[in-house]
Amino acid sequence: MGPLSRYDVNVLLYRLKKDAAFRDRFRRDPMDALRAAELSDDERDALVRWNPRRLNELGGSLHLLLSIPDLGAH
């Protein structure tokens, strides 16, 4: 596992919040949407499984996690 990348996690969370097309792509195929992201295995797994608690533990902004539209059912 590579170094934790809190900045990269939060950049992705911000993009999921603001970019509806990316959010739709992420919902359809999260692995593909995250392919180019520089994330640790743990971060990638938490995003793919959409585990907000784990993402927050890994440094993801709670505000961003709670404000991303339409991912609760992911």
C-alpha positions as CSV (number, residue, x, y, z in Angstrom):
1,M,0.0,0.0,0.0
2,G,1.3,3.4,-0.9
3,P,1.3,6.5,1.3
4,L,-2.0,7.9,2.3
5,S,-3.1,10.7,0.0
6,R,-5.5,12.8,2.1
7,Y,-5.3,15.6,-0.5
8,D,-6.2,13.3,-3.4
9,V,-9.1,11.8,-1.4
10,N,-10.5,15.3,-0.8
11,V,-10.0,16.3,-4.4
12,L,-12.0,13.3,-5.5
13,L,-14.7,14.0,-2.9
14,Y,-14.9,17.6,-4.1
15,R,-15.2,16.4,-7.7
16,L,-17.9,14.0,-6.8
17,K,-19.8,16.8,-5.2
18,K,-19.5,19.4,-8.0
19,D,-19.2,17.3,-11.2
20,A,-22.5,15.6,-12.0
21,A,-21.0,13.7,-15.0
22,F,-18.1,12.4,-12.9
23,R,-20.5,11.4,-10.2
24,D,-22.7,9.5,-12.7
25,R,-19.6,7.7,-14.1
26,F,-18.5,6.9,-10.5
27,R,-21.9,5.4,-9.7
28,R,-21.8,3.3,-12.9
29,D,-18.2,2.1,-12.6
30,P,-16.3,3.3,-9.6
31,M,-13.1,1.4,-10.4
32,D,-13.0,3.0,-13.9
33,A,-13.8,6.4,-12.5
34,L,-10.9,6.1,-10.0
35,R,-8.4,4.5,-12.4
36,A,-6.1,7.5,-12.7
37,A,-6.3,8.6,-9.1
38,E,-3.2,8.2,-6.9
39,L,-4.7,6.5,-3.9
40,S,-3.7,3.9,-1.4
41,D,-5.5,0.5,-1.7
42,D,-7.4,1.3,1.5
43,E,-8.6,4.7,0.1
44,R,-9.6,3.1,-3.2
45,D,-11.5,0.4,-1.4
46,A,-13.3,2.8,0.8
47,L,-14.3,4.9,-2.2
48,V,-15.4,1.9,-4.3
49,R,-17.5,0.5,-1.5
50,W,-18.6,4.0,-0.6
51,N,-17.7,3.8,3.1
52,P,-18.0,7.4,4.4
53,R,-16.9,6.4,7.9
54,R,-13.7,4.8,6.6
55,L,-13.1,7.7,4.2
56,N,-13.4,10.2,7.1
57,E,-10.9,8.1,9.1
58,L,-8.5,8.3,6.1
59,G,-8.7,12.0,6.1
60,G,-11.8,12.7,3.9
61,S,-13.6,15.9,4.8
62,L,-16.8,15.1,6.7
63,H,-18.4,18.2,5.1
64,L,-17.7,16.9,1.6
65,L,-18.8,13.3,2.5
66,L,-22.1,14.6,3.8
67,S,-22.7,17.0,0.9
68,I,-22.2,14.8,-2.1
69,P,-25.6,14.4,-3.8
70,D,-27.1,11.0,-4.6
71,L,-24.4,8.7,-3.3
72,G,-26.2,7.4,-0.2
73,A,-27.6,4.5,-2.3
74,H,-24.3,3.8,-4.1
